[in-house]
């Protein structure tokens, strides 16, 4: 369908005045057997964060330490990649629920007794293209398998092509659902899609 030429400047005006918000995310699944261990180009250790690590790292990325500690309280675990005293990146993994803020929707991985959910993955800007992302995902695989789990899930914004390429390369290729949100002024429309006729578990609340 062709988009009317007049609608583009209108949409931009609405965005500029914070009257238009549109986001689309996909939930991806990967069997842990499909996640290949990746060796980073620098020496790195990946470990489960303690409170002091979380406070220090949250401050480094301008996040709230209290909010991060709250994630821990709700059951999420933070895995940190570090070289000596240099923090390279981190990810969070959970067996419970996670609010995907971009679309204000809850993913509940506890519906899959064999699943864990990865969220809020971040690699420091000066540590990118070093294999840190792949090493973090491999560590998440080990974390899951150590607990008898065989599937990993994550959510990717549809317009984040770099993240989608990285996750696909790591083994995330099966779409387990999607959520689309359109908000104009005070009116909001949300569409939740679930694959039909597949074996994927419905994680969307």
N, C-alpha and C positions, 0 to 999 in steps of 0.2 A: 504494500500500500504506500502510495506516495504521500509524503508529509507536505501539507500546504506551506508555501514559502512564508506566509504571514505568521505561522505558528512558532517559528524558530525565534524571532526577536521577542515575541510575547513570552515564550517559555523562559528566555534569558532574563527578561525583566522580572518575571515572577520569582526566579531563583535569586536574583540580586536583592530582592526585597524579602527574601526568606518566606515566600508564599507558595513555593513549589518544591516538593521533595519527592524524588523517585529513586527507588533502589530495588535491585533484584539480586538475590543470592541463591546459590545452589548448595545442597548438602551432598558431599561426595563420600564414597565408601571405598576402602581398600582392605583386602585380606592381608593379614600380617605376612603371609608367605610371599606376597607380591612385592613387599617392601625390601629392597636390596640394601645391605649395609654399604654406606658410602664413607670413604676415607677423606677427611678434609685435608687441605694443603698446608695447614699449620697444626702444630701439636695442640690438642684441646682435650679437656676433661669435661664430661657431662655428668651432672649429679643432681640429686633432688635438693631443692633449695631449703635452707633453714630461715627462720624469721629474720636474722640479721642480713642474710643475702637478699631477701625480698625487699627489705627497707632500703638497702643501698642501691639495688638495681632500679627500683621504682623511682627513686629520686633522680637517677641518671637519665631516665627517659621521661621526666616531668609528669609522672603518674603519682597517684595518692598511695602511699604505703598502707594506709588503713584499708583502702579499697582492695588492694592486693591481698592483704592478710584476711580480709573478708572472704575472698575467693577460697582461701585455704579452709576457712571455717565451714564453707558450703561444700567442701569435698574435692576441690580441684588441687592438683599437685603441679608445682612449677619445676621444670627441668631447665637447668642453666648450663650453657656452654662457656667455658672459661679457659684462657691460656695464662697460666701464672696468676697475676692479679688483674689481667685484662678480661673484661666481660665481652664475650663475642655475640651472644644472643640467648634467647630463651623460648620456651613454649609452655603452655598449660595443657594438662590432660585431666579428664574427669570420667567417672562412672555414673555421674548424676545428671543434673539439668544445667543448661547454660542459656542465658538470654542473649540472643543475637541482636545487638542494639541497633544495627543498621535498619532492621525491619521490625524491631520490637516484637520478636517471636521467640518462643522457648523451644529448644531442642532437648529431648529427654532420652539420653542414650541408655538409661536403665531399662528401657523397653527391649533392648537387645542383650540377653544374658551373656553374650560373647563379645560385646562391643565396648570401646572406649572412645571418647571424643576429644580431639585436639582443638585448641582455640588460642587466640591471641599469640600467634607465632611472630617473633620479631628477631631480625638479625641487625646488629649495629651497622650503620652506614659504612664505617671503615673496615668492616669484617665481611663484606659481601663478596661474592664470587670466589669464596675460599672453601666452599663445600660445607659451610656451617649448617645451612638449612637441612641438607641431606643427613648430616650427622645427628641433628636434633630429632628428625623423623625416625631414624634408625634407633635412637635411644627410646623414643616413645614406643616403638615396636617391642623392644626388649622389656620395657616397663609393663606393657600389656601382656605379653606372653608369660612373664614371670607370675602373673596373676590368673593364668589359664584363659586369657582372652585371645580371640583370633581375628577380630576386625577392628579397624580404625575408621573414624569418621571425622570430617571437618567441613567447615562452611567457607565458601569463597564468593566474594562479590563478583557478579558477572562481568563488570567492566575492569576488573583487576587481572589483566592478561598475563602479567609477569608471575603473579601468584598462581594462577591457573596452570601455566606451563610448568612451574616448579613442582606443584603438587602432582600433576599428571606424570612427570618424570619420576616422581617418588613412588608411583603406583596407584594414585587416586584417580580412577577412570570411570567408576560406576556412579551415576547420579541417583541419589536416594531420595530426592525431593527438591523443591524450590519454593521460595517465598518472594512475592513481589508486592511492594508497597508504593502507592501513589497518594500524595497528600497535596491538596490545593487549598490554601487558607486553612480553615478549621475542619475541612472535610477529608476523610481518609478512606481509601479503598485498599483492601488487602486480598491477594489471591494466594492460596496454598495449593501446590500441585504435588501429587504423589504418583510415582510410576505405577502403571497398571500391568498386571500379569507378570511381575518379576518376583524374585525371592527376597528383595530388600525389605528390611524391617522399617515400619513407619515410626520415625522418631519425632515427628512434628506434633506438638500439643494442639 
